[in-house]
């Protein structure tokens, strides 16, 4: 995350958020080896984005969980993974959208009882309009380096019309916003440009989304 009012997450504030790292024989180098974030949705399953693992191998990544500090977290290993499109193909379910960007990673072992799992949000984007949510994740900081510890910042959810108007003005062309998409804004700006979790405190649940960020003047617009 880049911008203003970004802080380190408190211990146990977002305990189900995990890191996906490249598994190398050498020591971990954050700027080289941090791939993505994810969320534990069971004691043995991680929800993440398809693009995070599409160019990786099963033996080539590790998952860290149980601490906001990457180097202090426990390490787990993937047994297999499946993308949403692969799952749809297996069960002959029609794929409605060209790009779904969803994947599940099954771990070889379960995480301990001290690491809680996330409650996945079932609310629609329309129910979140006007609410403040917390963006959570590891990623590029203002100084250009990758964060060692989990970061968070508060952003507000825009309605689709406002988001389309602002993005269209920025891009000098019409950008429609789909019903399934979520758009956020912050002033002063917060650019959330990596795979992140968003916590909706009103619903006491976690939603895992992949966001694209655009900056206009002092504001930041983030579109799923």
C-alpha positions as CSV (number, residue, x, y, z in Angstrom):
1,X,0.0,0.0,0.0
2,X,1.1,3.5,-0.8
3,X,-0.1,6.8,0.5
4,X,-1.2,8.2,3.8
5,X,-2.6,7.0,7.2
6,X,-1.1,3.5,6.6
7,X,-0.2,1.7,9.9
8,X,1.2,-1.6,11.1
9,X,-1.6,-4.0,12.0
10,X,-1.9,-4.7,15.7
11,X,-1.1,-8.3,17.0
12,X,-4.1,-10.6,16.4
13,X,-6.0,-7.9,14.6
14,X,-6.2,-9.8,11.3
15,X,-5.0,-13.3,12.3
16,X,-6.4,-15.2,9.4
17,X,-4.3,-13.3,6.8
18,X,-1.4,-15.2,5.3
19,X,1.6,-14.5,3.1
20,X,2.5,-16.5,-0.1
21,X,6.3,-16.6,-0.6
22,X,8.6,-18.2,-3.2
23,X,10.3,-21.2,-1.6
24,X,14.0,-20.8,-2.3
25,X,17.0,-22.6,-0.8
26,X,18.5,-19.3,0.1
27,X,17.2,-16.8,2.7
28,X,14.0,-15.0,1.9
29,X,14.5,-11.6,0.2
30,X,11.2,-9.7,0.6
31,X,11.4,-7.7,-2.7
32,X,12.1,-10.9,-4.6
33,X,10.1,-13.6,-2.8
34,X,6.8,-12.1,-1.6
35,X,4.2,-13.2,-4.1
36,X,0.8,-12.4,-2.6
37,X,-1.5,-12.5,0.4
38,X,-4.3,-14.8,1.2
39,X,-6.9,-15.7,3.8
40,X,-7.4,-18.9,5.7
41,X,-11.0,-20.0,5.1
42,X,-10.5,-23.4,6.9
43,X,-7.7,-24.9,8.9
44,X,-6.2,-26.3,5.7
45,X,-7.4,-24.0,2.9
46,X,-6.2,-20.6,1.7
47,X,-8.2,-18.3,-0.5
48,X,-6.1,-16.2,-2.9
49,X,-6.1,-14.9,-6.5
50,X,-5.4,-17.1,-9.5
51,X,-2.8,-14.7,-10.9
52,X,-0.8,-15.2,-7.7
53,X,-0.1,-18.9,-8.4
54,X,-0.6,-19.2,-12.2
55,X,3.1,-18.9,-12.9
56,X,4.3,-20.7,-9.7
57,X,4.8,-24.4,-8.9
58,X,3.5,-26.5,-6.0
59,X,7.0,-27.0,-4.7
60,X,8.0,-23.4,-5.4
61,X,5.9,-21.6,-2.7
62,X,5.4,-21.6,1.0
63,X,2.6,-20.0,3.1
64,X,3.3,-18.2,6.3
65,X,0.6,-17.8,9.0
66,X,0.3,-16.9,12.6
67,X,2.2,-13.6,12.8
68,X,2.1,-10.2,11.3
69,X,5.9,-10.5,10.9
70,X,6.8,-12.6,7.9
71,X,10.0,-13.9,9.4
72,X,8.2,-14.8,12.7
73,X,5.3,-16.6,11.2
74,X,4.9,-20.4,10.9
75,X,5.5,-22.0,7.5
76,X,3.1,-24.3,5.7
77,X,3.3,-26.0,2.3
78,X,0.8,-26.4,-0.5
79,X,-0.5,-29.9,-1.4
80,X,-2.5,-28.7,-4.4
81,X,-4.5,-25.8,-5.7
82,X,-7.5,-25.2,-7.9
83,X,-8.7,-22.1,-9.7
84,X,-12.4,-21.1,-9.9
85,X,-12.4,-21.8,-13.7
86,X,-10.9,-25.3,-13.2
87,X,-13.5,-26.0,-10.6
88,X,-16.3,-24.9,-12.9
89,X,-14.9,-27.1,-15.7
90,X,-14.8,-30.1,-13.4
91,X,-18.4,-29.8,-12.3
92,X,-19.7,-28.6,-15.7
93,X,-20.7,-25.2,-14.3
94,X,-21.0,-22.4,-16.8
95,X,-18.4,-19.6,-16.4
96,X,-20.1,-16.3,-16.5
97,X,-17.1,-14.0,-16.5
98,X,-14.0,-14.0,-18.6
99,X,-11.6,-13.2,-15.7
100,X,-12.5,-14.6,-12.2
101,X,-9.0,-14.6,-10.6
102,X,-9.9,-16.9,-7.7
103,X,-8.0,-19.8,-6.4
104,X,-7.9,-22.2,-3.4
105,X,-4.7,-23.6,-2.0
106,X,-4.9,-26.8,0.1
107,X,-2.1,-27.0,2.7
108,X,-0.3,-30.3,3.5
109,X,-1.1,-29.9,7.2
110,X,-3.7,-28.0,9.2
111,X,-2.8,-24.8,11.0
112,X,-2.9,-24.8,14.7
113,X,-5.9,-24.0,16.8
114,X,-4.2,-20.7,17.8
115,X,-4.6,-19.4,14.2
116,X,-8.3,-18.6,13.6
117,X,-10.0,-18.8,10.2
118,X,-11.8,-16.0,8.4
119,X,-15.6,-15.6,8.0
120,X,-16.1,-14.9,4.3
121,X,-18.4,-12.0,3.6
122,X,-21.7,-12.8,1.8
123,X,-22.8,-9.2,1.5
124,X,-23.2,-7.7,-2.0
125,X,-21.2,-4.6,-3.0
126,X,-24.3,-2.5,-2.8
127,X,-24.6,-3.3,0.9
128,X,-21.2,-1.8,1.5
129,X,-21.7,1.6,-0.2
130,X,-20.8,4.4,2.1
131,X,-19.1,2.1,4.7
132,X,-15.5,2.4,5.8
133,X,-13.5,-0.8,5.4
134,X,-9.9,-1.7,6.3
135,X,-7.5,-2.7,3.6
136,X,-5.0,-5.3,4.8
137,X,-1.9,-6.8,3.3
138,X,1.8,-7.0,2.7
139,X,3.2,-5.1,-0.3
140,X,5.2,-2.1,-1.5
141,X,5.6,0.7,0.9
142,X,6.1,4.4,0.3
143,X,9.9,3.9,0.2
144,X,9.6,1.2,-2.5
145,X,10.5,-1.8,-0.3
146,X,8.2,-4.7,0.6
147,X,6.6,-4.6,4.0
148,X,8.0,-7.1,6.5
149,X,4.9,-6.6,8.8
150,X,1.2,-6.6,7.9
151,X,-0.1,-3.2,7.1
152,X,-3.6,-1.7,7.1
153,X,-5.4,1.5,6.1
154,X,-9.1,2.6,6.1
155,X,-10.9,3.4,2.9
156,X,-14.5,4.2,2.0
157,X,-16.7,2.3,-0.5
158,X,-18.1,4.3,-3.4
159,X,-21.3,3.5,-5.4
160,X,-20.7,2.3,-9.0
161,X,-22.0,5.6,-10.6
162,X,-19.5,7.8,-8.6
163,X,-16.7,5.4,-9.3
164,X,-17.4,5.3,-13.1
165,X,-17.6,9.1,-13.3
166,X,-14.3,9.5,-11.5
167,X,-12.4,6.8,-13.3
168,X,-13.8,7.9,-16.7
169,X,-12.6,11.5,-16.0
170,X,-9.1,10.1,-15.1
171,X,-8.9,7.9,-18.2
172,X,-10.6,10.3,-20.6
173,X,-12.9,7.5,-21.7
174,X,-16.0,5.8,-20.4
175,X,-15.2,3.1,-17.9
176,X,-18.3,1.2,-16.8
177,X,-18.4,-0.5,-13.4
178,X,-19.9,-4.0,-13.2
179,X,-22.3,-4.8,-10.4
180,X,-19.9,-7.4,-9.0
181,X,-17.1,-4.8,-8.7
182,X,-16.2,-2.8,-5.6
183,X,-14.7,0.7,-5.7
184,X,-13.0,2.5,-2.8
185,X,-11.7,5.9,-2.1
186,X,-9.5,7.6,0.5
187,X,-8.5,11.2,1.1
188,X,-5.6,11.7,1.6
189,X,-5.0,8.9,-0.8
190,X,-4.3,5.2,-0.2
191,X,-3.2,3.2,-3.2
192,X,-4.0,-0.5,-2.6
193,X,-2.3,-2.1,-5.5
194,X,-1.6,-5.6,-4.3
195,X,-3.8,-8.5,-3.4
196,X,-5.4,-7.6,-0.1
197,X,-8.1,-8.5,2.3
198,X,-10.8,-6.0,3.2
199,X,-12.4,-6.2,6.6
200,X,-16.0,-5.0,7.0
201,X,-16.3,-4.2,10.6
202,X,-20.1,-3.7,10.4
203,X,-20.5,-7.3,9.3
204,X,-17.5,-8.7,11.3
205,X,-16.3,-10.6,8.3
206,X,-13.4,-10.7,5.8
207,X,-13.6,-10.4,2.1
208,X,-10.7,-11.3,-0.2
209,X,-10.4,-9.3,-3.3
210,X,-7.9,-8.3,-6.0
211,X,-7.8,-4.5,-6.5
212,X,-6.5,-2.2,-9.2
213,X,-5.7,1.3,-8.0
214,X,-5.9,4.6,-9.8
215,X,-4.9,8.0,-8.3
216,X,-6.6,11.3,-9.1
217,X,-5.6,14.5,-7.4
218,X,-5.7,13.8,-3.6
219,X,-8.0,10.8,-3.9
220,X,-7.4,7.1,-4.5
221,X,-9.9,4.9,-6.4
222,X,-9.6,1.2,-6.0
223,X,-11.5,-1.1,-8.3
224,X,-11.9,-4.9,-8.0
